[in-house]
Amino acid sequence: MIRLTQFEFYKIMMRKSIFIAIAVLLVFFVLYVFLKHPGLMDGTNYYKSYEGPITTEKVKIAHDQFDKLKYSAENEHKYGVLYDIAVFSPEEIKNTTSYDDRGNIKERTVNVSGIYYNKPWGYLLEYIDQFGVVFMIIMILLGLAPVFAEEYAMGTAALLRSSKRGKGQLVSAKLMASMLYIVVCVVLFTGVNLLVYWLRFGNLAGAHTSIQSVGMYFYSFDYVFSPYKFTAIQYYMVQLVTHLIGTLIFGFIVLMVSALSSTSFVAMVVNVAIVGVPYLAFDVLNLNPGSMMWIKKFSFSTVVRVTKLFQTPTTYSIFGLELSYLSLYTIVMLLITVGAVFATYRIFRSREVFG
Amino acid sequence: MILTMDNVSKKYRKKWAVQSFSLELTSGGVYGLLGPNGAGKTTLLRMLVDISKPTSGQILLDGQSIEQMGDRYRSILGYMPQRFGFYNRFTAHKFLMYMSSLKGLNVKQAVVRVQETLRMVGLDKQAEHKIRTFSGGMKQRLGIAQALLNDPHILILDEPTTGLDPKERIRFRNIIGELGRNRIVLLSTHIISDLEFSCKEMILMNEGQVLVRNTPTEIIKSLDGNVWKAKLTEPQLAELTSHFKVSGLSYQYDGIVARVLSKEQPVPQAVPEPPRLEDVYMHYFDEEATV
């Protein structure tokens, strides 16, 4: 079984398209990081004098200076500190109202009343939500859409299925090799992300600050309303594991579609439609989902992006049972995954092979 | 060991590819399945190797349904499909190691068997070459090698000699003849010379059904007195083909020599000829045989 898995992993990894995609995506990502932030990214020194609880005095100073300060590349760190103080000032919190998807006012269940330097984590956490989802969708489609479909298209399915292990263990080996491929991709991309930002910041300061206070320079405080009490590093691990689980779930769907398709191209098109269309419509183009809200809420890209699962304290009432969005999403995805894996075994075992 | 096809039928949409096919194969000989393209040979073989389910009827090995036997049945099976692809990035050795692991051989057994089968098909010197560099004939030989990896008790080969040159064909016939001594070998082909020398029994099949089953000698003998040879001109040949089946033509400087199938003397100059397998092919399938 291990040997069979090794062969299947080799079959996935030996495709030229995989290497080209990895190279192109990594070069693109590194260029993006360097071109978007050409200057020094570390702002530790600028935050030092402001760190700690937010006082009225700090807010006043921040407001005074913020109004006078004109943004430029040279003073972006100072500008950033003042911006953060303004965002977390009691006055700002009181005067700002945010609404969730149902139109309800969002409540801050975990309050942050301090200012901390944790910018490296803002950038690290942003990766999975933005590039991570795109990179992994591309890698999963390229790597896994052909896993079964290619066997039909090449005419090897008949050879494989007529062998002793060709109906049961082969499917298990293909599933395991695919999981291994996903793990390798996730580790590679998040590893490069971690390394690049670590080098760009020169530190990973703020690892133990609360996620509600984590943001990038000037924007993206994604977790201000999060009900979860995680530190940045704890959440980073949670995010990574959730992202990995999400990519595995998507991987299983891709494999099931692959087992149903006669060519890799068909498998890819169907899978792009399943994950790409909702992602493009609701996450990239931000279209109003209307009655399609359930698609937006339970799309596969949501779990690969992770952020939305931990952003708000939304709950759902299912047969009188109050479930958090995260719990309900987990149940739905678990059912889909079990169904997809079961279907993949069944399809490959019983499908008439014409090739 | 007895492999039984009991009233097996297979229907694709509205068309019956195989219809009420019954046959019994026993160890110790090569069975030749002969029929034109579209006769249902490949469909029948797919059912025999458990990758396609019969619409009705059952296939039994020593009285046990092969479907129920599952991987126990497939573990004693060697199969070479008619058309199949290879992983071009693999070397011949790696491909066979992969197939060995699919066939349930452990590493030790696999290493030995891969060497043996590569030698058997004459690819031992190209073992580490990438498959993408192989010619059609070499790929065909590699296909035969993978079918033999697990030293199968039942060997099913679908058009195995397509793409092989004459020398390779002879080597292949010898291998098959040797293998057929103690196992069931079913060889499907439309090339009659594949069967002429090595076959214990021939099964002639068309439109999904068995037409004749017998030894090659008996099948050939059944046409005794029905084969004629005559030297003809072009117009005579045209006239002849409109009334009789012609199983072979040989163009010579002074005319055309035709082999004609007929119960009676077709033309005055025709002389009786001993029948051959290509005459059998023409007789049953009404088309010229590929020799």
Contacts between the chains, C-beta under 8 A, distances in Angstrom:
chain1	res1	chain2	res2	distance
A	3	B	101	4.6
A	3	B	107	7.0
A	4	B	101	4.9
A	4	B	102	6.8
A	7	B	97	7.8
A	7	B	98	4.6
A	7	B	101	6.4
A	11	B	87	6.4
A	14	B	89	4.7
A	153	B	85	7.9
A	154	B	84	7.7
A	154	B	85	3.3
A	154	B	86	7.7
A	154	B	87	7.9
A	155	B	81	7.0
A	155	B	83	5.4
A	155	B	84	4.3
A	155	B	85	4.5
A	156	B	84	6.0
A	156	B	85	5.2
A	156	B	86	7.4
A	156	B	87	7.3
A	157	B	51	7.9
A	158	B	46	7.2
A	158	B	49	7.7
A	158	B	51	5.6
A	158	B	79	7.5
A	158	B	81	4.4
A	158	B	84	6.1
A	159	B	79	7.1
A	159	B	81	6.3
A	159	B	84	5.5
A	159	B	99	7.4
A	159	B	146	6.9
A	160	B	102	6.3
A	161	B	50	7.8
A	161	B	51	4.7
A	162	B	49	4.1
A	162	B	50	6.5
A	162	B	51	5.4
A	162	B	74	6.1
A	162	B	77	6.3
A	162	B	79	4.3
A	162	B	81	8.0
A	163	B	74	6.0
A	163	B	77	7.9
A	163	B	99	7.1
A	163	B	102	4.1
A	163	B	103	5.0
A	163	B	104	7.9
A	164	B	71	4.8
A	164	B	74	4.9
A	164	B	75	4.0
A	164	B	102	6.9
A	164	B	103	5.3
A	164	B	104	4.2
A	164	B	150	7.5
A	165	B	71	6.9
A	165	B	101	7.5
A	165	B	102	5.1
A	165	B	103	7.3
A	165	B	104	5.8
A	166	B	74	6.8
A	166	B	102	5.7
A	167	B	70	7.4
A	167	B	71	7.1
A	167	B	74	7.8
A	168	B	71	7.1
A	170	B	102	6.4
A	350	B	53	7.8
A	352	B	51	7.9
A	352	B	52	5.5
A	352	B	53	7.8
A	353	B	46	7.1
A	353	B	51	4.9
A	353	B	52	6.9
A	355	B	83	7.2
A	355	B	84	7.3
A	355	B	85	7.9
